[in-house]
Amino acid sequence: MAHDLLGNLLSEFGRFDEARECFERAITIAPLLAGSYYDLVRCRRVTKDDTSRDDGLVQRMETALATPGLEAAQRLRLHLAMGKAADDLGDYALAMQHFDAADTVRRESLAFDSAAFSIEIDRLIARCAPELMARAPELGSSNARPVLILGMPRSGTTLVEQIVSMHPEAEGGGELNFWNERGQAWHRSDSGADRSGNENEAPFVTKEIVATKFLAQAAADYLGVLRAIAPKAARVTDKMPFNFLWAGLIHLAFPMATIIHCRRAAVDTALSIHQTHFHPSLAFPTGGAELVAYFRSYRRLTGHWRNVLPTDRFLEVDYEELTREPEPVIRRIIAACGLSWHDACLRPESNPRAVKTPSKWQTRQPIYRSSVARWRRYEPWLGPLRALVD
């Protein structure tokens, strides 16, 4: 376990060769912790050299998968690792078999209710009506320090945070759970706000409650979190993707904050999610019709934010455009954050800060386009995800 932890720490700082050695040792010492292969294969591309010997990496993963008594969590990560290896080697049919198998394992321990999630999105849209959003300047803090980078996971949020945090007046805060916690409390308060039984009165009653004590406390607490991360920075990023749920609440608390919505082609985003390990406690689908439904609910909600939030506070960045013509998009991002231009923002791969997301390896590379339209390699095996092809 210690070697696995050290390997993850080293990979967060881009020291991938040393990280690989740690993961190899972890697997040797504890073969039943075969999930370490997931981190191992994400340190570099798997090549044919890894398949050329009986004790090659791919062969060892196949042996590990057949190990009796392998826990579901380890089996899930091992399938994802083998899928990534097959992808690197160009065997996309085999890769998808493993990604689908990993999703099957995850479903055995975590069910996702798409219909219930859609209802919650309806509630958020109804609560964050244009009339309430228009009152944000009188309700919230005037502090412009927060920069919220949000969107679907695997949509480019890490890249955008690396870009912004290269600026000398900005600091990267990583994925903060603050608004997931406060947002849930705020959302729950709405369900019991209307004691009269008149649903039409609830938004107005709740709006006044939120406008006073809750918003003020949330803003003060959040600024305390950001100060602890970077006491002197003019801007601090929070790249929790799932803050897309709480963009309305965040704007009410910080009407001067910059909210950057990262967008990427739906099917490419979904495919990348399908190939990535997420914490088992996260109520989030990673494949099938449930992921398609989740994506549609996400689009519905972010479409609402597009309509009710000020355009100078809600910036949308398309991954395809960012990777095609980086400089003009990066200049737009930095300007939206209220920062003067700095050339360092053009070199996010040089950012020395630790990266704790699944994009550890990708963020150390110059901006590239090989992930654009990546779904075409998997077209025959997309299954339900085909519904997201635009």
ZIHU-V689394 format. One record per residue. N is the residue number from 1. RES is the residue in one letter. SS is DSSP state (A for helix, B for strand, O for the rest). D_FIRST is the distance of its C-alpha to the first C-alpha in whole Angstrom. Layout:
n: {N | N}
res: {RES | RES}
ss: {SS | SS}
d_first: {D_FIRST | D_FIRST}
This chain:
n: {1 | 2 | 3 | 4 | 5 | 6 | 7 | 8 | 9 | 10 | 11 | 12 | 13 | 14 | 15 | 16 | 17 | 18 | 19 | 20 | 21 | 22 | 23 | 24 | 25 | 26 | 27 | 28 | 29 | 30 | 31 | 32 | 33 | 34 | 35 | 36 | 37 | 38 | 39 | 40 | 41 | 42 | 43 | 44 | 45 | 46 | 47 | 48 | 49 | 50 | 51 | 52 | 53 | 54 | 55 | 56 | 57 | 58 | 59 | 60 | 61 | 62 | 63 | 64 | 65 | 66 | 67 | 68 | 69 | 70 | 71 | 72 | 73 | 74 | 75 | 76 | 77 | 78 | 79 | 80 | 81 | 82 | 83 | 84 | 85 | 86 | 87 | 88 | 89 | 90 | 91 | 92 | 93 | 94 | 95 | 96 | 97 | 98 | 99 | 100 | 101 | 102 | 103 | 104 | 105 | 106 | 107 | 108 | 109 | 110 | 111 | 112 | 113 | 114 | 115 | 116 | 117 | 118 | 119 | 120 | 121 | 122 | 123 | 124 | 125 | 126 | 127 | 128 | 129 | 130 | 131 | 132 | 133 | 134 | 135 | 136 | 137 | 138 | 139 | 140 | 141 | 142 | 143 | 144 | 145 | 146 | 147 | 148 | 149 | 150 | 151 | 152 | 153 | 154 | 155 | 156 | 157 | 158 | 159 | 160 | 161 | 162 | 163 | 164 | 165 | 166 | 167 | 168 | 169 | 170 | 171 | 172 | 173 | 174 | 175 | 176 | 177 | 178 | 179 | 180 | 181 | 182 | 183 | 184 | 185 | 186 | 187 | 188 | 189 | 190 | 191 | 192 | 193 | 194 | 195 | 196 | 197 | 198 | 199 | 200 | 201 | 202 | 203 | 204 | 205 | 206 | 207 | 208 | 209 | 210 | 211 | 212 | 213 | 214 | 215 | 216 | 217 | 218 | 219 | 220 | 221 | 222 | 223 | 224 | 225 | 226 | 227 | 228 | 229 | 230 | 231 | 232 | 233 | 234 | 235 | 236 | 237 | 238 | 239 | 240 | 241 | 242 | 243 | 244 | 245 | 246 | 247 | 248 | 249 | 250 | 251 | 252 | 253 | 254 | 255 | 256 | 257 | 258 | 259 | 260 | 261 | 262 | 263 | 264 | 265 | 266 | 267 | 268 | 269 | 270 | 271 | 272 | 273 | 274 | 275 | 276 | 277 | 278 | 279 | 280 | 281 | 282 | 283 | 284 | 285 | 286 | 287 | 288 | 289 | 290 | 291 | 292 | 293 | 294 | 295 | 296 | 297 | 298 | 299 | 300 | 301 | 302 | 303 | 304 | 305 | 306 | 307 | 308 | 309 | 310 | 311 | 312 | 313 | 314 | 315 | 316 | 317 | 318 | 319 | 320 | 321 | 322 | 323 | 324 | 325 | 326 | 327 | 328 | 329 | 330 | 331 | 332 | 333 | 334 | 335 | 336 | 337 | 338 | 339 | 340 | 341 | 342 | 343 | 344 | 345 | 346 | 347 | 348 | 349 | 350 | 351 | 352 | 353 | 354 | 355 | 356 | 357 | 358 | 359 | 360 | 361 | 362 | 363 | 364 | 365 | 366 | 367 | 368 | 369 | 370 | 371 | 372 | 373 | 374 | 375 | 376 | 377 | 378 | 379 | 380 | 381 | 382 | 383 | 384 | 385 | 386 | 387 | 388 | 389 | 390}
res: {M | A | H | D | L | L | G | N | L | L | S | E | F | G | R | F | D | E | A | R | E | C | F | E | R | A | I | T | I | A | P | L | L | A | G | S | Y | Y | D | L | V | R | C | R | R | V | T | K | D | D | T | S | R | D | D | G | L | V | Q | R | M | E | T | A | L | A | T | P | G | L | E | A | A | Q | R | L | R | L | H | L | A | M | G | K | A | A | D | D | L | G | D | Y | A | L | A | M | Q | H | F | D | A | A | D | T | V | R | R | E | S | L | A | F | D | S | A | A | F | S | I | E | I | D | R | L | I | A | R | C | A | P | E | L | M | A | R | A | P | E | L | G | S | S | N | A | R | P | V | L | I | L | G | M | P | R | S | G | T | T | L | V | E | Q | I | V | S | M | H | P | E | A | E | G | G | G | E | L | N | F | W | N | E | R | G | Q | A | W | H | R | S | D | S | G | A | D | R | S | G | N | E | N | E | A | P | F | V | T | K | E | I | V | A | T | K | F | L | A | Q | A | A | A | D | Y | L | G | V | L | R | A | I | A | P | K | A | A | R | V | T | D | K | M | P | F | N | F | L | W | A | G | L | I | H | L | A | F | P | M | A | T | I | I | H | C | R | R | A | A | V | D | T | A | L | S | I | H | Q | T | H | F | H | P | S | L | A | F | P | T | G | G | A | E | L | V | A | Y | F | R | S | Y | R | R | L | T | G | H | W | R | N | V | L | P | T | D | R | F | L | E | V | D | Y | E | E | L | T | R | E | P | E | P | V | I | R | R | I | I | A | A | C | G | L | S | W | H | D | A | C | L | R | P | E | S | N | P | R | A | V | K | T | P | S | K | W | Q | T | R | Q | P | I | Y | R | S | S | V | A | R | W | R | R | Y | E | P | W | L | G | P | L | R | A | L | V | D}
ss: {O | A | A | A | A | A | A | A | A | A | A | A | O | O | O | A | A | A | A | A | A | A | A | A | A | A | A | A | A | O | O | O | O | O | O | A | A | A | A | A | A | O | O | O | O | O | O | A | A | A | A | O | O | O | O | O | A | A | A | A | A | A | A | A | A | O | O | O | O | O | O | A | A | A | A | A | A | A | A | A | A | A | A | A | A | A | A | A | O | O | O | A | A | A | A | A | A | A | A | A | A | A | A | A | A | A | A | A | A | O | O | O | O | A | A | A | A | A | A | A | A | A | A | A | A | A | A | O | O | A | A | A | A | O | O | A | A | A | A | O | O | O | O | O | O | B | B | B | B | B | B | O | O | O | O | O | A | A | A | A | A | A | A | A | A | O | O | O | O | B | B | B | O | O | O | O | O | A | A | A | A | A | A | A | A | A | A | A | A | A | A | O | O | O | O | O | O | O | A | A | A | A | A | A | A | A | A | A | A | A | A | A | A | A | A | A | A | A | A | A | A | A | A | A | A | A | A | A | A | O | O | O | O | O | B | B | B | B | O | O | A | A | A | A | A | A | A | A | A | A | A | A | A | O | O | O | O | B | B | B | B | B | B | O | O | A | A | A | A | A | A | A | A | A | O | O | O | O | O | O | O | O | O | O | O | O | O | A | A | A | A | A | A | A | A | A | A | A | A | A | A | A | A | A | A | A | A | A | O | O | O | O | O | B | B | B | B | B | A | A | A | A | A | A | O | A | A | A | A | A | A | A | A | A | A | A | O | O | O | O | O | O | A | A | A | A | O | A | A | A | O | O | O | O | O | O | O | O | O | O | O | A | A | A | O | O | O | O | O | O | O | O | O | A | A | A | A | A | A | A | A | O | A | A | A | A | A | A | O | O}
d_first: {0 | 4 | 5 | 5 | 6 | 9 | 10 | 11 | 12 | 14 | 15 | 17 | 19 | 20 | 19 | 18 | 18 | 16 | 13 | 14 | 14 | 10 | 9 | 12 | 10 | 6 | 9 | 11 | 9 | 8 | 11 | 11 | 8 | 11 | 11 | 9 | 13 | 14 | 13 | 14 | 18 | 18 | 18 | 21 | 24 | 24 | 27 | 29 | 27 | 24 | 26 | 29 | 27 | 26 | 23 | 23 | 20 | 22 | 23 | 19 | 18 | 21 | 20 | 17 | 19 | 21 | 19 | 20 | 18 | 16 | 15 | 17 | 15 | 13 | 17 | 18 | 15 | 16 | 20 | 20 | 18 | 21 | 23 | 23 | 23 | 26 | 27 | 27 | 29 | 32 | 31 | 32 | 33 | 30 | 27 | 29 | 29 | 25 | 25 | 27 | 25 | 22 | 25 | 26 | 23 | 22 | 26 | 25 | 23 | 25 | 29 | 30 | 34 | 36 | 39 | 38 | 36 | 39 | 41 | 39 | 40 | 43 | 43 | 41 | 44 | 47 | 46 | 45 | 49 | 51 | 53 | 50 | 48 | 51 | 51 | 48 | 49 | 51 | 48 | 45 | 44 | 46 | 42 | 41 | 38 | 36 | 35 | 34 | 32 | 32 | 33 | 31 | 27 | 27 | 31 | 30 | 29 | 27 | 29 | 32 | 30 | 29 | 33 | 34 | 31 | 33 | 36 | 36 | 37 | 35 | 31 | 28 | 27 | 24 | 24 | 25 | 25 | 29 | 31 | 29 | 30 | 33 | 34 | 33 | 35 | 38 | 38 | 38 | 41 | 43 | 43 | 45 | 47 | 50 | 52 | 55 | 54 | 55 | 53 | 55 | 54 | 51 | 50 | 52 | 51 | 48 | 48 | 50 | 47 | 45 | 47 | 47 | 44 | 41 | 42 | 42 | 40 | 37 | 38 | 38 | 35 | 33 | 35 | 33 | 30 | 31 | 33 | 30 | 28 | 31 | 34 | 36 | 36 | 38 | 36 | 33 | 31 | 29 | 28 | 27 | 28 | 29 | 32 | 34 | 35 | 36 | 38 | 41 | 40 | 38 | 41 | 43 | 41 | 41 | 44 | 44 | 40 | 40 | 38 | 37 | 37 | 35 | 36 | 36 | 37 | 36 | 36 | 33 | 31 | 31 | 30 | 27 | 26 | 26 | 24 | 21 | 18 | 19 | 17 | 18 | 20 | 22 | 26 | 27 | 28 | 26 | 29 | 33 | 36 | 33 | 32 | 36 | 37 | 34 | 35 | 39 | 38 | 37 | 40 | 42 | 40 | 40 | 44 | 45 | 43 | 45 | 48 | 48 | 46 | 48 | 47 | 47 | 44 | 42 | 42 | 40 | 39 | 39 | 36 | 39 | 41 | 38 | 37 | 41 | 42 | 40 | 42 | 44 | 42 | 40 | 43 | 43 | 40 | 40 | 44 | 43 | 41 | 44 | 42 | 45 | 44 | 41 | 41 | 37 | 37 | 37 | 34 | 31 | 29 | 30 | 28 | 26 | 24 | 20 | 20 | 18 | 19 | 19 | 22 | 20 | 22 | 25 | 25 | 26 | 28 | 32 | 33 | 34 | 36 | 34 | 32 | 36 | 37 | 34 | 35 | 38 | 36 | 35 | 38 | 39 | 36 | 35 | 37 | 37 | 36 | 39 | 41 | 39 | 41 | 43}
